[in-house]
């Protein structure tokens, strides 16, 4: 069965465990629609102006892929800083070479799919 999550029904809520300046908001429409993936991890996240997504980090046991759905942000990797925006897809390999952090340097919220 297919379930469509309409953009008009999107609702972003802040993770209650986050602290300044790491305030990432997640779309809860998946949960509200009863979608409980067994082997797929996905989220839509909103990063507000002047906020970081997380500490600079990497994953020891997982790769990560995300796409910028809307907005522009600064990506920090071992290679330095790079601007990314609407439609850009970013892949992080496992381990230290896949280290990353996002910062919303703009005046508008940015949305990513993860």
C-alpha positions in Angstrom: 0.0 0.0 0.0 1.2 3.5 -0.8 0.9 6.4 1.7 1.2 9.9 0.4 2.4 12.6 2.8 1.1 15.9 1.4 3.3 18.9 1.8 0.3 20.9 3.0 0.1 18.5 6.0 3.7 18.8 7.0 4.3 19.8 10.6 7.8 20.3 12.0 8.4 19.8 15.7 11.6 20.4 17.6 13.5 17.5 19.2 13.0 18.2 23.0 16.6 16.9 23.7 18.3 19.6 21.5 20.2 22.5 22.9 21.3 25.9 21.4 22.6 26.3 18.8 21.7 22.8 17.6 17.9 23.0 17.1 16.8 20.8 14.3 13.1 20.3 13.6 11.6 17.0 12.3 8.4 16.5 10.2 6.0 14.5 12.3 3.5 13.8 9.6 5.0 10.3 9.0 4.2 9.4 12.7 0.8 11.0 12.6 -0.1 8.9 9.5 0.9 5.7 11.3 3.9 5.0 9.0 6.3 2.8 11.0 9.1 1.6 8.6 10.9 -1.6 9.6 14.1 -1.2 7.5 14.0 2.3 6.2 15.1 5.4 8.1 13.9 8.7 6.6 13.0 12.1 7.8 12.3 15.6 6.6 14.2 18.1 8.7 14.0 21.9 9.0 17.0 24.0 10.0 16.1 27.5 11.0 18.3 30.6 10.3 21.4 30.8 12.5 21.2 27.2 13.7 23.5 24.2 13.4 22.2 20.7 12.6 24.4 19.0 15.1 28.0 18.9 16.3 30.6 18.1 13.7 30.4 14.3 13.6 30.7 11.1 11.6 29.1 7.7 11.7 31.2 4.6 12.4 28.6 2.0 11.2 26.4 3.8 8.6 26.5 5.9 5.5 24.2 8.9 5.2 22.5 10.5 2.2 20.4 13.7 2.2 18.9 16.1 -0.3 18.3 19.8 0.1 14.5 20.2 -0.5 14.5 24.0 -0.1 16.8 26.7 1.0 20.6 27.2 1.2 23.0 26.2 3.9 26.7 25.8 4.6 28.1 22.2 4.7 31.2 21.6 6.7 33.3 18.4 5.8 36.9 17.4 6.2 37.5 19.3 2.9 36.2 22.6 4.3 33.1 24.6 3.8 30.7 24.5 0.8 27.3 26.1 0.0 24.6 23.7 -0.8 21.0 24.5 -2.0 17.8 23.2 -3.5 18.1 19.9 -5.3 21.7 19.2 -4.1 22.2 15.6 -2.9 25.0 14.9 -0.4 26.5 11.5 0.4 28.6 10.8 3.5 30.7 7.7 3.6 31.2 5.7 6.8 34.0 6.8 9.1 36.0 10.0 9.6 36.1 10.9 5.9 32.3 11.3 6.1 32.4 13.8 8.9 29.9 16.6 8.5 27.9 19.5 10.0 25.2 21.8 8.5 24.7 25.5 9.3 21.9 27.7 8.1 23.7 30.9 7.3 20.6 32.3 5.4 17.6 34.3 6.6 15.1 31.5 5.6 14.4 28.0 7.0 16.1 25.2 5.0 14.5 21.7 4.6 16.4 18.5 3.9 15.3 14.9 3.4 17.4 12.4 5.3 
